[in-house]
Amino acid sequence: MTRLLLISALLLLSCMANAQKIYSEKAYRHYPHWIDLMEDTLSNYHEVEKAFQLYFSVHPLPREEDEIIGMRNATGEEKQHKESWLAKLFGTRRLPPENEMAFAVKRYRHWQLMTEPWIQEDGRILFPYERKKILDNVRP
């Protein structure tokens, strides 16, 4: 009997450990939880979107490479801004937080593209084995 209770308790704890973390809107605005949620296979797509939107409703979006590369026709002020950004990037400091955030935003955009086909109506993202099953049924 005690063995059954112990097994039940362990099963319950493992289910609780696997549950998706949901934070308050204040927490989403303060800290980029969307990065952790994006990497969690149990995350709900809508919750990750909400966390991303709330975080960047308070914080500025970092500049991306597209905004810097290809500035052939840029004005002198734009070129100066580019040079200062490149100096920061390749300067003595190693990956300042703004660059880390720019990389995280780029990963997020890629995650969105790769995840979009696998989103269910309720926001649940299909697990890899479910995706494989669907692809196996589609392929001849």
DSSP file (Angstrom, degrees, kcal/mol; ACC not computed):
  #  RESIDUE AA STRUCTURE BP1 BP2  ACC     N-H-->O    O-->H-N    N-H-->O    O-->H-N    TCO  KAPPA ALPHA  PHI   PSI    X-CA   Y-CA   Z-CA
    1    1 A M     >        0   0    0      0, 0.0     4,-1.9     0, 0.0     5,-0.2   0.000 360.0 360.0 360.0 -45.8    0.0    0.0    0.0
    2    2 A T  H  >  +     0   0    0      1,-0.2     4,-2.4     2,-0.2     5,-0.2   0.845 360.0  56.1 -66.3 -32.2    2.8    2.5    0.9
    3    3 A R  H  > S+     0   0    0      2,-0.2     4,-2.4     1,-0.2    -1,-0.2   0.901 106.5  49.9 -64.6 -40.3    4.6    1.6   -2.3
    4    4 A L  H  > S+     0   0    0      2,-0.2     4,-2.4     1,-0.2    -2,-0.2   0.897 111.2  48.7 -65.1 -41.7    1.5    2.5   -4.3
    5    5 A L  H  X S+     0   0    0     -4,-1.9     4,-2.5     2,-0.2    -2,-0.2   0.897 111.2  50.5 -64.3 -40.8    1.2    5.8   -2.5
    6    6 A L  H  X S+     0   0    0     -4,-2.4     4,-2.4     2,-0.2    -2,-0.2   0.921 111.5  47.3 -64.3 -44.2    4.9    6.5   -3.1
    7    7 A I  H  X S+     0   0    0     -4,-2.4     4,-2.3     2,-0.2    -2,-0.2   0.905 112.5  50.2 -63.7 -41.9    4.6    5.8   -6.8
    8    8 A S  H  X S+     0   0    0     -4,-2.4     4,-2.4     2,-0.2    -2,-0.2   0.910 110.8  49.2 -62.8 -42.3    1.5    7.9   -7.1
    9    9 A A  H  X S+     0   0    0     -4,-2.5     4,-2.3     2,-0.2    -2,-0.2   0.907 111.5  48.7 -65.2 -41.8    3.2   10.8   -5.3
   10   10 A L  H  X S+     0   0    0     -4,-2.4     4,-2.2     2,-0.2    -1,-0.2   0.892 111.2  50.4 -64.9 -39.6    6.2   10.5   -7.6
   11   11 A L  H  X S+     0   0    0     -4,-2.3     4,-2.0     2,-0.2    -2,-0.2   0.914 110.6  49.4 -64.1 -43.2    4.0   10.4  -10.7
   12   12 A L  H  X S+     0   0    0     -4,-2.4     4,-2.2     1,-0.2    -2,-0.2   0.911 111.0  49.8 -62.3 -43.7    2.1   13.5   -9.5
   13   13 A L  H  X S+     0   0    0     -4,-2.3     4,-2.1     1,-0.2    -1,-0.2   0.889 109.6  50.7 -63.7 -39.7    5.4   15.4   -8.9
   14   14 A S  H  X S+     0   0    0     -4,-2.2     4,-1.4     2,-0.2    -1,-0.2   0.875 110.1  50.3 -67.7 -35.7    6.7   14.5  -12.3
   15   15 A C  H  X S+     0   0    0     -4,-2.0     4,-0.5     1,-0.2    -2,-0.2   0.901 111.4  48.3 -66.1 -40.6    3.5   15.8  -14.0
   16   16 A M  H >< S+     0   0    0     -4,-2.2     3,-0.7     1,-0.2    -2,-0.2   0.861 108.8  53.7 -68.1 -34.7    3.8   19.0  -12.0
   17   17 A A  H 3< S+     0   0    0     -4,-2.1    -1,-0.2     1,-0.2    -2,-0.2   0.823 108.0  51.2 -68.4 -30.6    7.4   19.4  -13.0
   18   18 A N  H 3< S+     0   0    0     -4,-1.4    -1,-0.2    -5,-0.1    -2,-0.2   0.549  85.5 113.0 -84.0  -7.0    6.5   19.0  -16.7
   19   19 A A  S << S-     0   0    0     -3,-0.7     2,-0.1    -4,-0.5    23,-0.1  -0.335  77.8-101.3 -67.8 147.1    3.8   21.7  -16.5
   20   20 A Q        -     0   0    0     22,-0.2     2,-0.5     1,-0.1    -1,-0.1  -0.411  33.9-121.0 -67.7 140.7    4.3   24.9  -18.5
   21   21 A K        -     0   0    0     -2,-0.1     2,-0.5    -3,-0.1    -1,-0.1  -0.716  28.9-171.1 -83.8 130.3    5.5   27.8  -16.5
   22   22 A I        -     0   0    0     -2,-0.5     2,-0.2    21,-0.1    25,-0.0  -0.992   4.4-167.9-124.0 128.0    3.1   30.8  -16.7
   23   23 A Y        -     0   0    0     -2,-0.5     2,-0.1     1,-0.1    28,-0.0  -0.564  28.1 -91.7-108.3 171.8    4.2   34.1  -15.2
   24   24 A S     >  -     0   0    0     -2,-0.2     4,-2.1     1,-0.1     5,-0.2  -0.373  36.6-110.8 -77.7 162.9    2.3   37.3  -14.5
   25   25 A E  H  > S+     0   0    0      1,-0.2     4,-2.0     2,-0.2     5,-0.2   0.861 120.3  56.5 -62.9 -34.6    2.1   40.1  -17.1
   26   26 A K  H  > S+     0   0    0      1,-0.2     4,-1.8     2,-0.2    -1,-0.2   0.910 107.2  48.2 -62.6 -41.9    4.3   42.2  -14.8
   27   27 A A  H  > S+     0   0    0      1,-0.2     4,-2.4     2,-0.2     6,-0.3   0.888 109.0  53.4 -66.1 -39.4    6.9   39.5  -14.9
   28   28 A Y  H  < S+     0   0    0     -4,-2.1    -1,-0.2     1,-0.2    -2,-0.2   0.870 111.1  46.8 -62.5 -36.6    6.7   39.2  -18.7
   29   29 A R  H  < S+     0   0    0     -4,-2.0    -1,-0.2    -5,-0.2    -2,-0.2   0.838 116.2  44.5 -72.9 -32.7    7.3   43.0  -18.9
   30   30 A H  H  < S+     0   0    0     -4,-1.8    -2,-0.2    -5,-0.2    -3,-0.2   0.885 120.5  25.6 -81.7 -40.8   10.2   43.0  -16.5
   31   31 A Y  S  < S-     0   0    0     -4,-2.4     2,-2.5    -5,-0.1     3,-0.2  -0.948  82.0-111.6-130.1 143.8   12.2   39.9  -17.7
   32   32 A P    >>  +     0   0    0      0, 0.0     3,-1.5     0, 0.0     4,-0.6  -0.382  49.8 155.7 -76.4  69.1   12.5   38.2  -21.1
   33   33 A H  H 3>  +     0   0    0     -2,-2.5     4,-2.6     1,-0.3     3,-0.3   0.731  59.8  79.8 -64.6 -20.8   10.7   35.0  -20.1
   34   34 A W  H 3> S+     0   0    0     -3,-0.2     4,-2.2     1,-0.2    -1,-0.3   0.789  85.9  59.4 -59.4 -26.7    9.8   34.5  -23.7
   35   35 A I  H <> S+     0   0    0     -3,-1.5     4,-1.2     2,-0.2    -1,-0.2   0.945 109.8  40.6 -66.8 -47.1   13.3   33.1  -24.3
   36   36 A D  H  X S+     0   0    0     -4,-0.6     4,-0.8    -3,-0.3     3,-0.2   0.903 115.9  50.9 -67.1 -41.1   12.9   30.3  -21.8
   37   37 A L  H >< S+     0   0    0     -4,-2.6     3,-0.7     1,-0.2     6,-0.3   0.885 105.9  55.9 -64.3 -38.1    9.3   29.6  -22.9
   38   38 A M  H 3< S+     0   0    0     -4,-2.2    -1,-0.2     1,-0.2    -2,-0.2   0.846 109.0  47.0 -62.9 -34.0   10.4   29.4  -26.5
   39   39 A E  H 3< S+     0   0    0     -4,-1.2     2,-0.5    -3,-0.2    -1,-0.2   0.588  92.8  93.2 -84.9 -11.0   13.0   26.7  -25.6
   40   40 A D    X<  -     0   0    0     -4,-0.8     3,-1.4    -3,-0.7   -20,-0.0  -0.735  65.5-152.3 -87.2 123.8   10.5   24.7  -23.6
   41   41 A T  T 3  S+     0   0    0     -2,-0.5    84,-0.2     1,-0.3    -1,-0.1   0.674  94.6  56.7 -70.0 -15.9    8.7   22.0  -25.6
   42   42 A L  T 3  S+     0   0    0    -23,-0.1    -1,-0.3    82,-0.1   -22,-0.2   0.435  82.2 120.4 -93.8   0.6    5.7   22.2  -23.4
   43   43 A S    <   -     0   0    0     -3,-1.4    82,-0.6    -6,-0.3     2,-0.5  -0.275  65.2-122.4 -68.7 150.5    5.1   25.9  -23.9
   44   44 A N  B  >  -A  124   0A   0     80,-0.1     4,-2.0     1,-0.1     3,-0.4  -0.798  15.4-137.0 -90.5 131.6    1.9   27.2  -25.4
   45   45 A Y  H  > S+     0   0    0     78,-3.3     4,-2.5    -2,-0.5     5,-0.2   0.896 103.8  51.9 -57.2 -43.9    2.5   29.3  -28.5
   46   46 A H  H  > S+     0   0    0      1,-0.2     4,-2.2     2,-0.2    -1,-0.2   0.843 108.1  52.1 -64.4 -33.2    0.0   32.0  -27.5
   47   47 A E  H  > S+     0   0    0     -3,-0.4     4,-2.4     2,-0.2    -1,-0.2   0.888 109.6  48.6 -70.7 -38.8    1.7   32.3  -24.1
   48   48 A V  H  X S+     0   0    0     -4,-2.0     4,-2.5     2,-0.2    -2,-0.2   0.923 112.0  49.8 -65.0 -43.8    5.2   32.8  -25.8
   49   49 A E  H  X S+     0   0    0     -4,-2.5     4,-2.8     1,-0.2     5,-0.2   0.923 111.1  49.3 -58.9 -45.4    3.7   35.4  -28.1
   50   50 A K  H  X S+     0   0    0     -4,-2.2     4,-2.6     1,-0.2     5,-0.2   0.919 111.0  49.2 -61.3 -44.9    2.1   37.2  -25.2
   51   51 A A  H  X S+     0   0    0     -4,-2.4     4,-2.2     2,-0.2    -1,-0.2   0.905 112.6  48.0 -62.6 -42.3    5.4   37.2  -23.2
   52   52 A F  H  X S+     0   0    0     -4,-2.5     4,-2.2     2,-0.2    -2,-0.2   0.941 113.7  46.3 -63.1 -48.8    7.3   38.5  -26.2
   53   53 A Q  H  X S+     0   0    0     -4,-2.8     4,-0.5     1,-0.2    -2,-0.2   0.903 113.7  48.0 -63.4 -42.6    4.8   41.3  -26.9
   54   54 A L  H >X S+     0   0    0     -4,-2.6     3,-0.6    -5,-0.2     4,-0.6   0.898 110.6  51.5 -66.9 -39.9    4.6   42.4  -23.3
   55   55 A Y  H >X S+     0   0    0     -4,-2.2     4,-2.1     1,-0.2     3,-1.1   0.937 113.7  43.3 -62.2 -45.9    8.4   42.5  -22.9
   56   56 A F  H 3< S+     0   0    0     -4,-2.2    -1,-0.2     1,-0.3    -2,-0.2   0.445  97.9  73.3 -85.5   2.4    8.8   44.6  -25.9
   57   57 A S  H << S+     0   0    0     -3,-0.6    -1,-0.3    -4,-0.5    -2,-0.2   0.693 114.5  26.3 -77.6 -19.2    5.9   46.9  -25.0
   58   58 A V  H << S+     0   0    0     -3,-1.1    -2,-0.2    -4,-0.6    -3,-0.1   0.736 121.9  54.8-108.4 -36.7    8.3   48.2  -22.3
   59   59 A H  S  < S-     0   0    0     -4,-2.1     2,-0.2    -5,-0.2    -1,-0.1  -0.741  87.2-110.1-102.5 147.6   11.7   47.6  -23.8
   60   60 A P        -     0   0    0      0, 0.0    -3,-0.1     0, 0.0    -2,-0.0  -0.493  34.6-109.4 -74.5 145.5   13.0   48.8  -27.2
   61   61 A L        -     0   0    0     -5,-0.2    41,-0.1    -2,-0.2     3,-0.1  -0.540  39.2-115.3 -68.3 136.5   13.5   46.1  -29.9
   62   62 A P        -     0   0    0      0, 0.0     2,-0.1     0, 0.0    -1,-0.1  -0.368  33.4 -96.8 -71.7 155.4   17.2   45.7  -30.6
   63   63 A R        -     0   0    0     -2,-0.1     2,-0.2     1,-0.0    39,-0.0  -0.476  41.1-145.8 -69.7 142.0   18.7   46.6  -34.0
   64   64 A E    >>  -     0   0    0     -2,-0.1     3,-1.2    -3,-0.1     4,-0.6  -0.643  25.8-103.8-106.8 167.1   19.0   43.7  -36.3
   65   65 A E  H >> S+     0   0    0      1,-0.3     4,-3.3    -2,-0.2     3,-1.6   0.852 116.4  64.9 -57.9 -36.3   21.7   43.0  -39.0
   66   66 A D  H 34 S+     0   0    0      1,-0.3    -1,-0.3     2,-0.2    -3,-0.0   0.834  99.7  52.9 -57.8 -32.1   19.3   43.9  -41.8
   67   67 A E  H <4 S+     0   0    0     -3,-1.2    -1,-0.3     1,-0.1    -2,-0.2   0.681 118.4  35.6 -76.5 -17.2   19.2   47.5  -40.4
   68   68 A I  H << S+     0   0    0     -3,-1.6     3,-0.5    -4,-0.6    -2,-0.2   0.823 102.3  75.5-104.1 -43.8   23.0   47.7  -40.5
   69   69 A I  S  < S+     0   0    0     -4,-3.3    13,-0.0     1,-0.2     0, 0.0  -0.420  94.0  29.3 -72.8 145.5   24.0   45.7  -43.6
   70   70 A G        +     0   0    0     -2,-0.1     3,-0.4     1,-0.1    -1,-0.2   0.871  66.9 146.7  78.0  38.1   23.6   47.3  -47.0
   71   71 A M    >   +     0   0    0     -3,-0.5     3,-1.6     1,-0.2    -1,-0.1  -0.090  21.8 127.8 -96.7  35.6   23.9   50.9  -45.9
   72   72 A R  T 3  S+     0   0    0      1,-0.3    -1,-0.2     7,-0.0     7,-0.0   0.883  79.4  38.8 -58.2 -41.3   25.5   52.0  -49.3
   73   73 A N  T 3  S+     0   0    0     -3,-0.4    -1,-0.3     2,-0.0    -2,-0.1   0.125  92.0 128.0 -97.1  20.2   23.0   54.8  -49.8
   74   74 A A    <   -     0   0    0     -3,-1.6    -3,-0.0     1,-0.1     2,-0.0  -0.358  61.5-109.6 -77.8 156.3   22.9   55.8  -46.2
   75   75 A T     >  -     0   0    0      1,-0.1     4,-2.4    -2,-0.1     5,-0.2  -0.273  35.6 -99.9 -75.0 169.4   23.4   59.4  -45.0
   76   76 A G  H  > S+     0   0    0      1,-0.2     4,-2.4     2,-0.2     5,-0.2   0.882 124.0  51.7 -59.7 -39.6   26.5   60.4  -43.1
   77   77 A E  H  > S+     0   0    0      2,-0.2     4,-2.2     1,-0.2    -1,-0.2   0.901 109.7  48.9 -65.8 -40.4   24.7   60.2  -39.8
   78   78 A E  H  > S+     0   0    0      2,-0.2     4,-2.1     1,-0.2    -2,-0.2   0.900 111.8  49.3 -65.8 -40.0   23.4   56.7  -40.5
   79   79 A K  H  X S+     0   0    0     -4,-2.4     4,-2.5     2,-0.2    -2,-0.2   0.900 109.7  51.6 -65.7 -39.9   26.9   55.6  -41.5
   80   80 A Q  H  X S+     0   0    0     -4,-2.4     4,-2.2     1,-0.2    -2,-0.2   0.914 109.5  49.9 -61.6 -42.4   28.3   57.1  -38.3
   81   81 A H  H  X S+     0   0    0     -4,-2.2     4,-1.9     1,-0.2    -1,-0.2   0.895 110.2  51.2 -62.9 -39.5   25.7   55.2  -36.2
   82   82 A K  H  X S+     0   0    0     -4,-2.1     4,-2.7     1,-0.2    -2,-0.2   0.926 108.9  50.7 -62.7 -45.1   26.6   52.0  -38.1
   83   83 A E  H  X S+     0   0    0     -4,-2.5     4,-2.4     1,-0.2    -2,-0.2   0.892 109.7  49.6 -62.8 -39.6   30.3   52.5  -37.3
   84   84 A S  H  X S+     0   0    0     -4,-2.2     4,-1.9     2,-0.2    -1,-0.2   0.878 111.2  50.2 -67.4 -35.0   29.6   53.0  -33.6
   85   85 A W  H  X S+     0   0    0     -4,-1.9     4,-2.4     2,-0.2    -2,-0.2   0.920 111.7  47.4 -67.2 -42.7   27.5   49.9  -33.6
   86   86 A L  H  X S+     0   0    0     -4,-2.7     4,-2.8     2,-0.2    -2,-0.2   0.874 109.3  54.3 -66.1 -36.0   30.3   47.9  -35.3
   87   87 A A  H  X S+     0   0    0     -4,-2.4     4,-0.6    -5,-0.2    -1,-0.2   0.907 110.5  46.6 -63.2 -40.1   32.8   49.3  -32.8
   88   88 A K  H  < S+     0   0    0     -4,-1.9     3,-0.4     2,-0.2    -2,-0.2   0.910 113.3  49.6 -65.4 -41.1   30.7   48.1  -30.0
   89   89 A L  H  < S+     0   0    0     -4,-2.4     6,-0.4     1,-0.2    -2,-0.2   0.926 123.6  28.3 -65.0 -46.0   30.2   44.7  -31.6
   90   90 A F  H  < S+     0   0    0     -4,-2.8    -1,-0.2    -5,-0.1    -2,-0.2   0.244 100.8 109.2-102.4  13.2   33.9   44.1  -32.3
   91   91 A G  S  < S-     0   0    0     -4,-0.6    -3,-0.1    -3,-0.4    -4,-0.0   0.151  90.8 -77.6 -74.5-164.6   35.3   46.1  -29.4
   92   92 A T  S    S+     0   0    0      2,-0.1     2,-0.1    -5,-0.0    -4,-0.1   0.810 107.2  83.6 -71.7 -30.6   37.0   44.9  -26.3
   93   93 A R  S    S-     0   0    0     -5,-0.1     2,-0.6     1,-0.1    -2,-0.1  -0.452  79.2-130.9 -73.7 149.6   33.8   43.9  -24.6
   94   94 A R        -     0   0    0      1,-0.2    -4,-0.1    -2,-0.1    -2,-0.1  -0.907  69.6 -27.4-105.1 118.2   32.4   40.5  -25.5
   95   95 A L  S    S-     0   0    0     -2,-0.6    -1,-0.2    -6,-0.4    -6,-0.1   0.935  71.3-147.2  43.4  80.9   28.7   40.3  -26.4
   96   96 A P    >>  -     0   0    0      0, 0.0     4,-1.8     0, 0.0     3,-1.1  -0.308  30.6 -99.0 -65.8 160.8   27.0   43.1  -24.6
   97   97 A P  H 3> S+     0   0    0      0, 0.0     4,-2.5     0, 0.0     5,-0.2   0.814 121.5  59.9 -54.5 -34.4   23.4   42.5  -23.5
   98   98 A E  H 3> S+     0   0    0      1,-0.2     4,-2.0     2,-0.2     5,-0.1   0.874 106.6  47.3 -64.4 -34.4   22.0   44.4  -26.5
   99   99 A N  H <> S+     0   0    0     -3,-1.1     4,-2.3     2,-0.2    -1,-0.2   0.880 110.3  51.9 -72.6 -37.5   23.7   41.9  -28.9
  100  100 A E  H  X S+     0   0    0     -4,-1.8     4,-2.2     1,-0.2    -2,-0.2   0.908 111.2  47.8 -62.8 -40.7   22.5   39.0  -26.9
  101  101 A M  H  X S+     0   0    0     -4,-2.5     4,-2.6     2,-0.2    -2,-0.2   0.886 108.9  53.7 -68.1 -38.1   19.0   40.3  -27.1
  102  102 A A  H  X S+     0   0    0     -4,-2.0     4,-2.0     1,-0.2    -2,-0.2   0.908 110.6  47.4 -61.7 -40.9   19.3   40.9  -30.8
  103  103 A F  H  X S+     0   0    0     -4,-2.3     4,-2.4     2,-0.2    -2,-0.2   0.896 110.8  51.5 -66.4 -39.8   20.4   37.3  -31.2
  104  104 A A  H  X S+     0   0    0     -4,-2.2     4,-2.3     2,-0.2    -2,-0.2   0.895 109.3  50.2 -64.6 -39.8   17.5   36.1  -29.1
  105  105 A V  H  X S+     0   0    0     -4,-2.6     4,-2.4     2,-0.2    -1,-0.2   0.900 110.0  50.8 -64.9 -39.7   15.0   38.1  -31.2
  106  106 A K  H  X S+     0   0    0     -4,-2.0     4,-2.0     2,-0.2    -2,-0.2   0.916 111.0  48.0 -63.4 -42.9   16.5   36.5  -34.3
  107  107 A R  H  X S+     0   0    0     -4,-2.4     4,-2.8     1,-0.2    -2,-0.2   0.884 110.0  53.9 -62.4 -38.4   16.1   33.0  -32.8
  108  108 A Y  H  X S+     0   0    0     -4,-2.3     4,-2.5     2,-0.2    -2,-0.2   0.922 107.1  49.5 -63.0 -45.2   12.5   33.9  -31.8
  109  109 A R  H  X S+     0   0    0     -4,-2.4     4,-1.9     2,-0.2    -1,-0.2   0.898 113.4  47.1 -61.8 -40.2   11.6   34.9  -35.4
  110  110 A H  H  X S+     0   0    0     -4,-2.0     4,-2.4     2,-0.2     5,-0.2   0.912 110.2  52.7 -66.4 -42.3   13.1   31.6  -36.7
  111  111 A W  H  X S+     0   0    0     -4,-2.8     4,-2.1     1,-0.2     5,-0.2   0.904 107.0  53.4 -59.0 -42.3   11.3   29.7  -34.0
  112  112 A Q  H  X S+     0   0    0     -4,-2.5     4,-2.1     1,-0.2    -1,-0.2   0.937 110.6  46.3 -57.7 -48.3    8.0   31.4  -35.1
  113  113 A L  H  < S+     0   0    0     -4,-1.9    -2,-0.2     1,-0.2    -1,-0.2   0.906 116.4  43.7 -62.7 -42.4    8.5   30.3  -38.7
  114  114 A M  H  < S+     0   0    0     -4,-2.4    -1,-0.2     1,-0.2    -2,-0.2   0.767 118.4  44.2 -75.8 -25.5    9.5   26.7  -37.8
  115  115 A T  H >< S+     0   0    0     -4,-2.1     3,-2.2    -5,-0.2     4,-0.3   0.755  89.5  86.0 -89.9 -27.5    6.7   26.3  -35.2
  116  116 A E  G >< S+     0   0    0     -4,-2.1     3,-1.2     1,-0.3    -1,-0.1   0.820  86.5  51.9 -49.1 -44.1    3.8   27.9  -37.2
  117  117 A P  G 3  S+     0   0    0      0, 0.0    -1,-0.3     0, 0.0    -2,-0.1   0.719 110.3  50.9 -67.6 -16.2    2.8   24.7  -39.1
  118  118 A W  G <  S+     0   0    0     -3,-2.2     8,-2.2    -4,-0.1     2,-0.4   0.253  79.8 116.9-106.9  12.4    2.6   22.7  -35.9
  119  119 A I  B <   -B  125   0B   0     -3,-1.2     6,-0.2    -4,-0.3     2,-0.1  -0.680  51.9-148.3 -86.2 130.9    0.4   25.0  -33.8
  120  120 A Q    >   -     0   0    0      4,-2.9     3,-1.9    -2,-0.4   -75,-0.1  -0.443  32.7 -98.5 -87.8 168.7   -3.0   23.7  -32.7
  121  121 A E  T 3  S+     0   0    0      1,-0.3    -1,-0.1    -2,-0.1    -2,-0.0   0.849 124.4  51.7 -58.3 -36.3   -6.1   25.9  -32.2
  122  122 A D  T 3  S-     0   0    0      2,-0.1    -1,-0.3     1,-0.1   -76,-0.1   0.463 123.6-103.1 -82.1   0.6   -5.5   26.0  -28.4
  123  123 A G  S <  S+     0   0    0     -3,-1.9   -78,-3.3     1,-0.3    -2,-0.1   0.327  74.3 142.7  96.5  -6.7   -1.9   27.1  -28.9
  124  124 A R  B     -A   44   0A   0    -80,-0.2    -4,-2.9   -79,-0.1     2,-0.5  -0.446  45.1-138.2 -67.9 139.5   -0.4   23.7  -28.1
  125  125 A I  B     -B  119   0B   0    -82,-0.6    -6,-0.2    -6,-0.2    -9,-0.1  -0.866  23.3-111.6-101.3 130.5    2.6   22.9  -30.2
  126  126 A L        -     0   0    0     -8,-2.2    -8,-0.1    -2,-0.5    -1,-0.0  -0.287  32.6-116.2 -60.2 141.9    2.9   19.4  -31.5
  127  127 A F    >>  -     0   0    0      1,-0.1     4,-2.2   -85,-0.0     3,-0.6  -0.371  29.2-104.8 -73.2 158.6    5.7   17.3  -30.0
  128  128 A P  H 3> S+     0   0    0      0, 0.0     4,-2.5     0, 0.0     5,-0.2   0.862 121.6  53.1 -55.1 -38.5    8.5   16.1  -32.3
  129  129 A Y  H 3> S+     0   0    0      1,-0.2     4,-1.9     2,-0.2     5,-0.1   0.852 108.9  50.3 -68.3 -31.2    7.1   12.5  -32.4
  130  130 A E  H <> S+     0   0    0     -3,-0.6     4,-2.0     2,-0.2    -1,-0.2   0.881 110.5  49.7 -70.2 -38.3    3.7   13.8  -33.4
  131  131 A R  H  X S+     0   0    0     -4,-2.2     4,-2.7     2,-0.2    -2,-0.2   0.922 110.2  50.5 -63.5 -44.1    5.3   15.8  -36.2
  132  132 A K  H  X S+     0   0    0     -4,-2.5     4,-2.7     1,-0.2    -2,-0.2   0.903 107.9  53.2 -61.6 -41.0    7.2   12.8  -37.4
  133  133 A K  H  X S+     0   0    0     -4,-1.9     4,-1.6     2,-0.2    -1,-0.2   0.916 110.7  46.6 -60.5 -44.0    4.0   10.7  -37.4
  134  134 A I  H  X S+     0   0    0     -4,-2.0     4,-1.4     1,-0.2    -2,-0.2   0.929 113.5  48.4 -64.4 -45.7    2.2   13.3  -39.6
  135  135 A L  H  X S+     0   0    0     -4,-2.7     4,-2.3     1,-0.2    -2,-0.2   0.874 108.6  54.1 -64.9 -36.5    5.2   13.6  -42.0
  136  136 A D  H  < S+     0   0    0     -4,-2.7    -1,-0.2     1,-0.2    -2,-0.2   0.864 108.9  49.1 -64.5 -34.8    5.4    9.8  -42.2
  137  137 A N  H  < S+     0   0    0     -4,-1.6    -1,-0.2    -5,-0.2    -2,-0.2   0.773 112.9  47.7 -74.7 -25.6    1.8    9.6  -43.2
  138  138 A V  H  < S+     0   0    0     -4,-1.4    -2,-0.2    -5,-0.1    -1,-0.2   0.870  95.6  82.1 -82.9 -39.2    2.2   12.3  -45.9
  139  139 A R     <        0   0    0     -4,-2.3     0, 0.0    -5,-0.2     0, 0.0  -0.406 360.0 360.0 -70.0 140.4    5.3   10.9  -47.5
  140  140 A P              0   0    0      0, 0.0    -1,-0.1     0, 0.0    -4,-0.1   0.489 360.0 360.0 -73.7 360.0    4.8    8.2  -50.1
